[in-house]
Amino acid sequence: MSRFLARLLGRLPIGWLQLVHQRGRFAAALSGVAFANVLVFVQLGLMSSMGVSTLRPYQFFQGDILISAADANTLVEGGNVARQWMLQALADPDVVDGMGLFVALVPWDRGETDISLTTFGIDPFRTNFIAPEIAADIDVLQVQDAALLDRLARGLKQDEAAAIRLQTPLSFETQGRTLTAYDTFAGGGGFGGDGYLLVSDQTFLSLFPARSSSAPDHILLRLRPGAQPEAVADRLKHLIANPTLRIRSYSDAMGEELRFQQTQRPTGVIFGFGVMIGILVGIVIVFQVLSADVADHLREYATFKAMGYGQGFFLGVVLEEAVILGVLGFIPGVITGWGILALMATVTTLPLFISFEMAVTVFIGTVVFSALSGMIATRRLAAADPADLF
Protein backbone atom coordinates (compact mmCIF):
# COMPACT_ATOMS: atom_id res chain seq x y z
CA MET A 1 0.00 0.00 0.00
CA SER A 2 2.83 2.40 0.84
CA ARG A 3 4.50 1.80 -2.54
CA PHE A 4 1.23 2.30 -4.39
CA LEU A 5 0.50 5.58 -2.60
CA ALA A 6 4.07 6.74 -3.14
CA ARG A 7 3.73 6.24 -6.88
CA LEU A 8 0.29 7.84 -6.89
CA LEU A 9 1.29 10.90 -4.85
CA GLY A 10 4.85 11.24 -6.10
CA ARG A 11 6.16 11.53 -2.54
CA LEU A 12 6.39 9.59 0.69
CA PRO A 13 2.78 8.79 1.83
CA ILE A 14 3.14 10.57 5.15
CA GLY A 15 -0.60 10.52 5.84
CA TRP A 16 -0.88 6.76 5.35
CA LEU A 17 2.17 6.08 7.52
CA GLN A 18 0.78 8.23 10.32
CA LEU A 19 -2.56 6.43 10.20
CA VAL A 20 -1.11 2.91 10.33
CA HIS A 21 1.43 3.89 12.99
CA GLN A 22 -1.36 3.58 15.58
CA ARG A 23 -3.32 0.63 14.28
CA GLY A 24 -5.88 0.64 17.06
CA ARG A 25 -6.87 4.24 16.41
CA PHE A 26 -6.86 3.53 12.66
CA ALA A 27 -9.22 0.56 13.06
CA ALA A 28 -11.53 2.58 15.32
CA ALA A 29 -11.61 5.40 12.78
CA LEU A 30 -12.47 3.02 9.93
CA SER A 31 -15.21 1.46 12.07
CA GLY A 32 -16.66 4.90 12.73
CA VAL A 33 -16.69 5.84 9.05
CA ALA A 34 -18.19 2.46 8.17
CA PHE A 35 -20.89 2.93 10.82
CA ALA A 36 -21.80 6.32 9.36
CA ASN A 37 -21.99 4.73 5.91
CA VAL A 38 -24.29 2.01 7.22
CA LEU A 39 -26.60 4.65 8.70
CA VAL A 40 -26.76 6.50 5.40
CA PHE A 41 -27.26 3.35 3.33
CA VAL A 42 -30.08 2.05 5.52
CA GLN A 43 -31.90 5.39 5.52
CA LEU A 44 -31.41 5.85 1.77
CA GLY A 45 -32.59 2.30 1.20
CA LEU A 46 -35.74 2.97 3.20
CA MET A 47 -36.36 6.22 1.33
CA SER A 48 -35.83 4.46 -1.99
CA SER A 49 -38.18 1.63 -1.03
CA MET A 50 -40.82 4.15 -0.01
CA GLY A 51 -40.53 5.74 -3.44
CA VAL A 52 -40.77 2.38 -5.22
CA SER A 53 -43.73 1.19 -3.14
CA THR A 54 -45.46 4.58 -3.53
CA LEU A 55 -45.29 4.45 -7.32
CA ARG A 56 -45.91 0.70 -7.63
CA PRO A 57 -49.76 0.84 -7.78
CA TYR A 58 -49.60 3.47 -10.50
CA GLN A 59 -47.83 0.89 -12.64
CA PHE A 60 -50.86 -1.40 -12.54
CA PHE A 61 -52.77 1.02 -14.75
CA GLN A 62 -52.37 3.00 -17.94
CA GLY A 63 -53.75 6.51 -17.98
CA ASP A 64 -52.94 9.93 -19.31
CA ILE A 65 -54.94 12.09 -16.89
CA LEU A 66 -56.13 11.45 -13.34
CA ILE A 67 -59.12 13.24 -11.83
CA SER A 68 -59.25 13.02 -8.02
CA ALA A 69 -60.80 14.80 -5.08
CA ALA A 70 -59.00 17.94 -3.93
CA ASP A 71 -57.95 16.25 -0.67
CA ALA A 72 -56.58 13.12 -2.40
CA ASN A 73 -52.85 13.36 -1.76
CA THR A 74 -52.43 9.64 -2.47
CA LEU A 75 -54.27 6.93 -4.39
CA VAL A 76 -55.80 5.52 -1.19
CA GLU A 77 -56.82 8.80 0.45
CA GLY A 78 -59.31 11.54 -0.18
CA GLY A 79 -62.97 11.81 -1.07
CA ASN A 80 -64.88 10.45 -4.02
CA VAL A 81 -65.51 12.08 -7.37
CA ALA A 82 -68.77 12.04 -9.30
CA ARG A 83 -68.81 9.94 -12.46
CA GLN A 84 -70.52 12.84 -14.22
CA TRP A 85 -67.13 14.59 -14.41
CA MET A 86 -65.86 11.74 -16.55
CA LEU A 87 -68.76 12.22 -18.95
CA GLN A 88 -68.08 15.93 -19.06
CA ALA A 89 -64.37 15.33 -19.67
CA LEU A 90 -65.21 13.14 -22.66
CA ALA A 91 -66.52 16.27 -24.37
CA ASP A 92 -62.90 17.32 -24.94
CA PRO A 93 -61.86 16.20 -28.43
CA ASP A 94 -58.56 14.74 -27.16
CA VAL A 95 -60.20 12.54 -24.50
CA VAL A 96 -61.16 9.18 -25.99
CA ASP A 97 -62.08 7.06 -22.97
CA GLY A 98 -62.52 7.11 -19.22
CA MET A 99 -62.77 4.64 -16.34
CA GLY A 100 -63.70 4.99 -12.69
CA LEU A 101 -61.21 3.60 -10.20
CA PHE A 102 -62.37 2.41 -6.77
CA VAL A 103 -59.86 2.01 -3.92
CA ALA A 104 -60.12 0.68 -0.37
CA LEU A 105 -58.22 -1.43 2.15
CA VAL A 106 -59.61 -4.95 2.52
CA PRO A 107 -58.69 -7.01 5.62
CA TRP A 108 -57.81 -10.68 5.28
CA ASP A 109 -57.74 -12.86 8.38
CA ARG A 110 -54.92 -15.32 7.75
CA GLY A 111 -55.35 -17.09 11.07
CA GLU A 112 -51.85 -16.52 12.38
CA THR A 113 -51.95 -12.86 11.39
CA ASP A 114 -54.23 -10.35 9.73
CA ILE A 115 -53.09 -8.57 6.60
CA SER A 116 -54.62 -5.68 4.69
CA LEU A 117 -54.76 -5.55 0.90
CA THR A 118 -55.06 -2.30 -1.04
CA THR A 119 -57.96 -3.26 -3.30
CA PHE A 120 -58.73 -1.65 -6.65
CA GLY A 121 -62.11 -1.97 -8.28
CA ILE A 122 -61.87 -1.66 -12.08
CA ASP A 123 -64.00 -2.21 -15.17
CA PRO A 124 -62.74 -5.57 -16.52
CA PHE A 125 -63.94 -4.70 -20.00
CA ARG A 126 -61.62 -1.69 -20.31
CA THR A 127 -58.33 -3.49 -20.67
CA ASN A 128 -56.74 -0.43 -22.31
CA PHE A 129 -56.51 1.07 -18.81
CA ILE A 130 -54.64 -1.93 -17.38
CA ALA A 131 -50.91 -2.63 -17.61
CA PRO A 132 -50.20 -5.28 -20.27
CA GLU A 133 -48.77 -7.82 -17.82
CA ILE A 134 -52.04 -7.72 -15.86
CA ALA A 135 -54.48 -7.17 -18.72
CA ALA A 136 -53.77 -10.67 -20.08
CA ASP A 137 -55.52 -12.17 -17.03
CA ILE A 138 -58.15 -9.51 -16.45
CA ASP A 139 -60.99 -11.47 -18.10
CA VAL A 140 -61.45 -13.59 -14.98
CA LEU A 141 -62.69 -10.50 -13.13
CA GLN A 142 -65.88 -10.60 -15.19
CA VAL A 143 -66.96 -13.37 -12.81
CA GLN A 144 -68.61 -12.06 -9.65
CA ASP A 145 -66.35 -12.20 -6.56
CA ALA A 146 -63.31 -13.11 -8.68
CA ALA A 147 -59.97 -11.50 -7.89
CA LEU A 148 -56.34 -11.20 -8.92
CA LEU A 149 -54.06 -11.50 -5.90
CA ASP A 150 -50.66 -9.95 -5.29
CA ARG A 151 -48.30 -12.92 -5.13
CA LEU A 152 -45.70 -10.80 -3.31
CA ALA A 153 -48.11 -9.74 -0.56
CA ARG A 154 -46.67 -9.72 2.93
CA GLY A 155 -47.93 -12.73 4.90
CA LEU A 156 -48.65 -14.86 1.80
CA LYS A 157 -46.41 -17.90 1.47
CA GLN A 158 -44.57 -18.24 -1.82
CA ASP A 159 -45.67 -21.82 -2.44
CA GLU A 160 -49.27 -20.86 -1.69
CA ALA A 161 -49.13 -17.99 -4.17
CA ALA A 162 -47.43 -20.13 -6.81
CA ALA A 163 -50.27 -22.66 -6.63
CA ILE A 164 -52.95 -20.10 -7.58
CA ARG A 165 -54.20 -20.88 -11.09
CA LEU A 166 -57.51 -21.13 -12.92
CA GLN A 167 -57.57 -24.82 -12.09
CA THR A 168 -56.52 -24.32 -8.47
CA PRO A 169 -57.93 -20.98 -7.26
CA LEU A 170 -57.64 -19.68 -3.71
CA SER A 171 -60.81 -18.66 -1.86
CA PHE A 172 -60.89 -16.55 1.29
CA GLU A 173 -63.41 -14.66 3.40
CA THR A 174 -63.42 -10.89 3.71
CA GLN A 175 -66.02 -8.21 4.32
CA GLY A 176 -68.67 -10.91 4.77
CA ARG A 177 -68.12 -12.36 1.29
CA THR A 178 -66.03 -15.09 -0.29
CA LEU A 179 -63.52 -13.92 -2.85
CA THR A 180 -61.75 -16.32 -5.19
CA ALA A 181 -58.30 -15.50 -6.57
CA TYR A 182 -57.86 -17.14 -9.98
CA ASP A 183 -54.45 -15.71 -10.79
CA THR A 184 -51.72 -13.48 -9.41
CA PHE A 185 -49.65 -10.43 -10.32
CA ALA A 186 -46.50 -8.86 -8.93
CA GLY A 187 -47.07 -6.06 -6.44
CA GLY A 188 -45.40 -6.25 -3.05
CA GLY A 189 -45.98 -4.96 0.43
CA GLY A 190 -45.65 -1.27 1.09
CA PHE A 191 -45.85 1.21 3.95
CA GLY A 192 -49.64 1.55 3.69
CA GLY A 193 -50.65 -2.07 3.15
CA ASP A 194 -49.39 -5.62 2.94
CA GLY A 195 -50.14 -6.10 -0.75
CA TYR A 196 -52.67 -5.49 -3.51
CA LEU A 197 -55.87 -7.02 -4.81
CA LEU A 198 -57.69 -6.39 -8.11
CA VAL A 199 -61.42 -6.99 -8.44
CA SER A 200 -64.14 -5.78 -10.77
CA ASP A 201 -66.02 -2.63 -9.89
CA GLN A 202 -69.17 -4.72 -9.27
CA THR A 203 -67.33 -7.02 -6.88
CA PHE A 204 -65.87 -3.98 -5.14
CA LEU A 205 -69.34 -2.50 -4.62
CA SER A 206 -70.56 -5.80 -3.20
CA LEU A 207 -67.72 -5.67 -0.68
CA PHE A 208 -68.60 -2.08 0.22
CA PRO A 209 -72.39 -1.75 -0.21
CA ALA A 210 -72.34 1.80 1.16
CA ARG A 211 -70.33 2.92 -1.85
CA SER A 212 -72.05 4.09 -5.04
CA SER A 213 -71.14 3.19 -8.60
CA SER A 214 -71.60 6.86 -9.48
CA ALA A 215 -68.81 7.99 -7.12
CA PRO A 216 -65.44 6.30 -7.73
CA ASP A 217 -62.30 7.38 -5.91
CA HIS A 218 -60.53 8.48 -9.08
CA ILE A 219 -61.22 8.84 -12.77
CA LEU A 220 -58.68 7.71 -15.35
CA LEU A 221 -58.72 9.25 -18.81
CA ARG A 222 -57.04 8.08 -22.01
CA LEU A 223 -56.16 10.57 -24.72
CA ARG A 224 -55.82 10.25 -28.46
CA PRO A 225 -52.28 9.50 -29.71
CA GLY A 226 -50.17 12.64 -29.87
CA ALA A 227 -52.22 14.66 -27.38
CA GLN A 228 -50.30 16.42 -24.60
CA PRO A 229 -51.65 15.40 -21.16
CA GLU A 230 -50.58 18.66 -19.48
CA ALA A 231 -52.32 20.78 -22.11
CA VAL A 232 -55.48 18.67 -21.97
CA ALA A 233 -55.46 18.81 -18.16
CA ASP A 234 -55.31 22.62 -18.30
CA ARG A 235 -58.28 22.68 -20.67
CA LEU A 236 -60.25 20.31 -18.44
CA LYS A 237 -59.65 22.57 -15.45
CA HIS A 238 -61.57 25.28 -17.31
CA LEU A 239 -64.15 22.88 -18.75
CA ILE A 240 -64.80 21.35 -15.32
CA ALA A 241 -64.46 24.41 -13.12
CA ASN A 242 -64.93 22.65 -9.80
CA PRO A 243 -62.68 23.53 -6.80
CA THR A 244 -63.31 20.11 -5.22
CA LEU A 245 -61.34 18.35 -7.97
CA ARG A 246 -57.68 17.83 -8.79
CA ILE A 247 -57.09 17.39 -12.50
CA ARG A 248 -53.53 16.54 -13.49
CA SER A 249 -51.59 14.34 -15.83
CA TYR A 250 -50.94 10.81 -14.66
CA SER A 251 -47.19 11.45 -14.41
CA ASP A 252 -47.79 14.62 -12.38
CA ALA A 253 -50.02 12.67 -10.00
CA MET A 254 -47.21 10.18 -9.44
CA GLY A 255 -44.68 12.92 -8.78
CA GLU A 256 -46.99 14.81 -6.41
CA GLU A 257 -47.70 11.72 -4.32
CA LEU A 258 -44.01 10.86 -4.14
CA ARG A 259 -43.16 14.37 -2.92
CA PHE A 260 -46.01 14.24 -0.44
CA GLN A 261 -44.80 10.92 0.99
CA GLN A 262 -41.19 12.10 1.25
CA THR A 263 -41.72 15.63 2.59
CA GLN A 264 -45.01 15.66 4.49
CA ARG A 265 -45.50 12.15 5.81
CA PRO A 266 -43.62 11.50 9.09
CA THR A 267 -41.89 8.41 7.67
CA GLY A 268 -40.37 10.33 4.78
CA VAL A 269 -39.20 13.18 7.03
CA ILE A 270 -37.68 10.71 9.51
CA PHE A 271 -35.75 8.92 6.77
CA GLY A 272 -34.44 12.25 5.50
CA PHE A 273 -33.23 13.24 8.96
CA GLY A 274 -31.64 9.80 9.30
CA VAL A 275 -29.51 10.47 6.23
CA MET A 276 -28.45 13.85 7.62
CA ILE A 277 -27.54 12.30 10.99
CA GLY A 278 -25.42 9.66 9.27
CA ILE A 279 -23.54 12.35 7.34
CA LEU A 280 -22.97 14.42 10.49
CA VAL A 281 -21.74 11.35 12.39
CA GLY A 282 -19.23 10.64 9.63
CA ILE A 283 -17.99 14.23 9.56
CA VAL A 284 -17.58 14.37 13.34
CA ILE A 285 -15.75 11.03 13.48
CA VAL A 286 -13.28 11.89 10.71
CA PHE A 287 -12.75 15.39 12.14
CA GLN A 288 -12.01 14.02 15.61
CA VAL A 289 -9.55 11.47 14.23
CA LEU A 290 -7.70 13.98 12.06
CA SER A 291 -7.69 16.66 14.76
CA ALA A 292 -6.15 14.21 17.21
CA ASP A 293 -3.60 13.16 14.62
CA VAL A 294 -2.64 16.79 13.91
CA ALA A 295 -2.26 17.46 17.64
CA ASP A 296 -0.10 14.36 18.12
CA HIS A 297 2.24 15.34 15.29
CA LEU A 298 2.21 19.10 15.78
CA ARG A 299 5.96 19.29 16.52
CA GLU A 300 6.78 17.30 13.37
CA TYR A 301 4.55 19.59 11.32
CA ALA A 302 6.23 22.61 12.95
CA THR A 303 9.61 21.27 11.89
CA PHE A 304 8.39 21.01 8.29
CA LYS A 305 7.00 24.53 8.57
CA ALA A 306 10.31 25.86 9.85
CA MET A 307 12.00 24.18 6.88
CA GLY A 308 9.84 26.22 4.54
CA TYR A 309 6.96 23.88 3.71
CA GLY A 310 3.76 25.83 3.10
CA GLN A 311 0.19 25.30 4.19
CA GLY A 312 -0.56 23.44 0.96
CA PHE A 313 1.83 20.65 1.96
CA PHE A 314 0.13 20.15 5.34
CA LEU A 315 -3.29 20.31 3.72
CA GLY A 316 -2.22 17.62 1.26
CA VAL A 317 -1.05 15.31 4.05
CA VAL A 318 -4.25 15.68 6.06
CA LEU A 319 -6.41 15.33 2.95
CA GLU A 320 -4.48 12.16 2.15
CA GLU A 321 -5.49 10.78 5.54
CA ALA A 322 -9.09 11.92 5.08
CA VAL A 323 -9.45 10.28 1.65
CA ILE A 324 -7.88 7.05 2.91
CA LEU A 325 -10.35 6.95 5.81
CA GLY A 326 -13.24 7.70 3.48
CA VAL A 327 -12.33 5.08 0.87
CA LEU A 328 -11.36 2.27 3.25
CA GLY A 329 -14.27 3.03 5.58
CA PHE A 330 -16.73 2.89 2.67
CA ILE A 331 -15.92 -0.74 1.78
CA PRO A 332 -17.12 -2.39 5.04
CA GLY A 333 -19.93 0.19 5.20
CA VAL A 334 -21.44 -0.79 1.85
CA ILE A 335 -21.07 -4.51 2.58
CA THR A 336 -22.72 -4.22 5.99
CA GLY A 337 -25.43 -1.90 4.67
CA TRP A 338 -26.21 -4.30 1.84
CA GLY A 339 -26.51 -7.18 4.29
CA ILE A 340 -28.83 -5.26 6.63
CA LEU A 341 -31.09 -4.11 3.80
CA ALA A 342 -31.22 -7.64 2.34
CA LEU A 343 -32.28 -9.00 5.73
CA MET A 344 -34.90 -6.28 6.16
CA ALA A 345 -36.22 -6.94 2.65
CA THR A 346 -36.67 -10.63 3.48
CA VAL A 347 -38.56 -9.86 6.68
CA THR A 348 -40.72 -6.97 5.44
CA THR A 349 -41.00 -7.76 1.67
CA LEU A 350 -40.22 -4.10 1.03
CA PRO A 351 -38.07 -3.33 -2.05
CA LEU A 352 -34.91 -2.63 -0.03
CA PHE A 353 -31.64 -2.68 -1.92
CA ILE A 354 -28.50 -0.66 -2.69
CA SER A 355 -28.51 0.52 -6.28
CA PHE A 356 -25.33 1.30 -8.19
CA GLU A 357 -26.27 4.99 -8.30
CA MET A 358 -26.85 5.00 -4.55
CA ALA A 359 -23.48 3.36 -3.88
CA VAL A 360 -21.66 5.85 -6.13
CA THR A 361 -23.43 8.79 -4.49
CA VAL A 362 -22.58 7.63 -0.97
CA PHE A 363 -18.98 6.90 -1.97
CA ILE A 364 -18.50 10.38 -3.44
CA GLY A 365 -20.24 11.93 -0.45
CA THR A 366 -18.03 9.98 1.96
CA VAL A 367 -14.83 11.12 0.27
CA VAL A 368 -16.03 14.73 -0.03
CA PHE A 369 -17.14 15.03 3.59
CA SER A 370 -13.97 13.30 4.78
CA ALA A 371 -11.94 15.84 2.81
CA LEU A 372 -14.04 18.64 4.29
CA SER A 373 -13.27 17.33 7.78
CA GLY A 374 -9.57 17.25 6.90
CA MET A 375 -9.63 20.85 5.71
CA ILE A 376 -11.24 21.93 8.97
CA ALA A 377 -8.69 19.95 10.97
CA THR A 378 -5.76 21.85 9.37
CA ARG A 379 -6.88 25.24 10.67
CA ARG A 380 -4.72 24.84 13.78
CA LEU A 381 -1.64 24.32 11.63
CA ALA A 382 -2.27 27.47 9.64
CA ALA A 383 -2.11 29.61 12.78
CA ALA A 384 0.77 27.73 14.44
CA ASP A 385 4.14 29.49 14.85
CA PRO A 386 7.11 27.07 14.81
CA ALA A 387 8.89 29.16 17.45
CA ASP A 388 6.02 28.60 19.89
CA LEU A 389 6.03 24.81 19.45
CA PHE A 390 9.52 24.11 20.80
N, C-alpha and C positions, 0 to 999 in steps of 0.2 A: 504493500500500500504506500509506503514511504517513497519508493522509487517511482511509482506511478504518479503520485502527486508532485514529486520533484520535476518530472518531465512535463507535467501539465502546467505547473506554475512557473517553471524556469528558475526555481530557487529552492533552497531547503524548506520543506513543509513545516515551518515552525509551529503553526497552529495545530496540525495533526499530532506532532510530537508532544506538545503541551497537553493535549487532551488525553493521549494514551499514557502519559507519564503517571497519572493517577487513575488507574483503571476502575476503581470503585466509583469515583465521582463520574467518570465517563459513562459507565453502565447505568448509573442512576439518571444521568441527563438523557441518555437515549430512551430509557423507560418512560421518563416524563414526556418527551416529545411524542413517543409512540402512544401514550395514554391520551394525549391531546388529539392525536390523529384519530384514535378510536372513537372519541367523543364526537368529533366532526363527522366521521363516516356514518355512525349510527344515526345521528340526527338528520344528516342529508339523505340517508337511505329511507328514513321514516317520511321525510318531506316528499321524496320522490315517489314513494309508494302511495302517499295520499293523493298526489297528482294523478298517478296511473289509475287508482281505484275511483277517483272522482270522475275522470273522463271515460272510464270503461263502459258505463251504461249508454253513453251517447253513441258508442260504436255498434250497439245493437241495431241502430236505426239509420235510415238514410233520409235526410231532410235538408231543405235549403233555408227555410225560415221557421222559427219557433215562436208561437204566440202563447204567452203565459200570463198568470195574474201578476199584478204589480209587486206583490210581496213574495213572489217565488224566486228566491235566491238560488235554489237548487232544484233538481228534478223531482225530489221527494217532498218538497215543502211548498207552502203557499196555497192560495185559494183555487177555486175552479174557474174555468172560463166557459162562457156560453157557446154552444155549437153554432149559433147564428153568426158569430164572427168569422167562422170558417166559410160559411156561405157568402158572406159579404166580401171576404178576401178573394174568393173565386171570381169576383167581378173584374179583378185586375187582369189585363190580357196576358201577363207573364206568369200568372199562377194557373197551373194545370190540374192540380189535385190537392186534396187535403185529407187528413186523418186525425181523429181524436185519440189522445193517449191518456190512459188512466194509470195512476200510480198509487200504490199503498204498500205498507208492510204487512205481510201475512205470517203469523206464528205457526211453527210446526213443532209439535211435541214429539221429540225423538226418544222419549223414555228416559234415557240417561241424562239428557240435556235438552233444553228448548233452544231452537234457533229461529231467526226471523229472516224471511226472504223478501227482498224488494221485488214486488210483483207488478208487472206491466200488463195492462189490458189493451189489446190491439185488435184491429180488424183483420182477420186472417185472409181476407180476399184481396187486401191491398199489399201484395208482396213487394211492390216497388218502394215501400217505405221501410223494408226490413233488410238488414245486411245480408249479402249473398250467402254467407256460410250458415245463416239461420233460416233464410227464406226457403231453402231446399226442403226443410222439414216442417214448414209452417202449416201445411195442409191438415195435419192432425188436429190443429186447434179448432177446426170446424165442428168437431165433435164436442158436445156439451161436457164440461168438467174435465176436458183434456188439458194437458200442460206440457211445456218443455222446461226441464229442470237444469239448473246450473250444476254441472258435474264437478266443479271445483268449489262448491259451497262448503263453508266451514261446518264441520260436524257430520258430513256425509262421507262414508267410507269409499275409497277408490274402487274396490271390487264391487260394491253395491251400485255405484254410479255406472261402472262399465257394463253391468248386466242389464241396464235399462235399454230395451229395444221394443219395437212394435209387437214382437212375439212375447216378450217378457216385460211388460210395463210394471211400474211401481205405483201403488195406490197408497194414499195417506189421508188422514182426516185433518181438516182445518176449517175454521169458521163455520162449524156445523155441517160441512159438506165433505164429500169424498172426491179428491182430485186424483187423476191418474196421469202420471208422467210417461209418455210414450217415447221420448227421446231426450237427448241432452244437448247442451251447448256450453261453451267455455266462458265463464264469467269470473268468479272468484270472490272471496270475502273482502269486505271493505271496512271502513270506519263507521258506516251507518247501518250495516246489515251483514248477515253471514253469507249471503249469496243472492241469486236472482231467480225469478220464475216468470215465464211468459205464458199467458192465457189469452183466450179471446175476450173481446169486450163484453160479450154476453155472459161468459163464465165469471168475469170480474164482477159484473153487476149482481150476479147471484150470490157471490161471496159477500158483497156489501150492498144489501138491498136498500139501504138508505141513500145510496148514490143514484144519480139520474143519468140516463144515456145522453141527455142534452147538455150535460155539464162535465166534460172531461177535465183533466188536470192541465193538459197542454194541447195545443193544436200544431201538427206538423204540416208544412206546405211544401210541395214540389213545384219547381219552376220549369219553364220551357228551356231547352238547351241554349246556352249563350246568354241567358238573363243574369244580371248582376244582383245577388241576394241583398247587398247593402242598399242599392238603389231601390229595389222593390220594397224593402222594409221601410224605407223613408216614405215611399208613396202610400204604403198601407197605414202608416201612422196618421196621415192626413185623411185617408179614406175611412179609417176606423178611428175617429177622434174620441177615444175613451181613455180617461186617465187611470182606469183600473187595470189596464193591460200593459204588458211589456212585449213589444214586437221587435225582434232582432234576428239577424242571420243565425243559422245554426252554429257556425264557427264562433260568432261573438258570444252566444249563450254558453258555449263550452269555456271560453276564456274568462267570462265574467264569473262563472261558478268556481273555476279554479282559483281566481284571485280572491273570491269571497272565502273559500275554504282556507287559504294560506294566510290571509291578512286579518280576517274578522272572527273566524272560529278559534276558540281557545287552543285547540290542538295544533293548528298551523302556527299560531304565535309562539307557543311553547317550543315547537321544533326549531323555529327561527332563533329564539333566544338560546337554545341549546347549542346551535352552531356558533353563535357569538361567544358563548362561554368557553367552548372548546378552543377557539382561536385565542382568546385572552389567556387561558391556561397555558397554551403553548408559548405565547410571547413571554409571559412571566417566568416560566421555567427556563427558557433559553437565556433570558436576560439575567436571571439570578446566576446561572452557571457561568456565563461569560463575565459578568461583573466580578464574581469571586475569582475567576482565573486572572483577570486583569489586576486585581488587588494582590494576588499571590505573586505575580511576576512584575510588579511595578518597578522594582529596582533594575531588573533586566531591561525593561522597556526604557527606563531613564538612561541607562548606559547607551542604548541605541540612539536615544534622542541627543545625548551629549556628543555622540560620534557624528551627528549631522543628519540622521534619518528623519524624514518629515512625517507629518500626520498621516499622509497617504499610505506609508509603509505599515504603520500600526493598524490603520483601518483595514488594510488588506489581510493582515494576520488574523484579526478578530473576525472578519467576514469569512475567512477560510474556515475557522472553527464553527461559525454559525451555519455555513452551508453544509459542512460535514455532519453536524448534529441534525440538520433538517433532512438531509438525504438518507442517512443511516437510520434515523428515527422513523422515517416514513415507511420503511420496508416492514418491520414488525407491526406497525400500525395498520397498514392496509391488509396484512394477512389476518390479524386478529379481528379487525372490523368486518372483513368478509366472512369469517367464521361465525361471528355473533349474528350478523344479518341472516346468514343461511339458516342458523338454528331458529331464529325468530320467525323466518318465513315458513319453516316446517311446522312450527307450533301454531301460528296465527293464520296461515294461508295468505298472508298479505304479500304483494309483489315487492319483496325486499331484496335488493341486490346492489352491487357496486358496479356501475357502468364505467366504461373506459373514459368517457368524458369527465365523470365524477372523480375518478382516480387522478387524471391529469390535473384537474382543477385544484384538488387538495394538495397534490405534490407541489405545484407551482406556488400555491398559497403558503405551504409549509416553508419552502425555501425563502420566499419573499419576507415572511414575517420573522423567520430566523435571522435573515440579514438585517431587517429593521432593528431587531433586538441587539444585534452586534454593533450597529451604528450608534445606538443609544449608550451601549456599554463603553464605548471609546471616548465619551465626553470627558471623563476624568483624566485621561491621558493628554487631551488637548490642552488642559489648563495646568498640567503638572510642570514644575520647574525642576530640572535635574539637580540643581544645587540644593534644593530643599529635601531631596530624597536620600541623601547620603549623610 
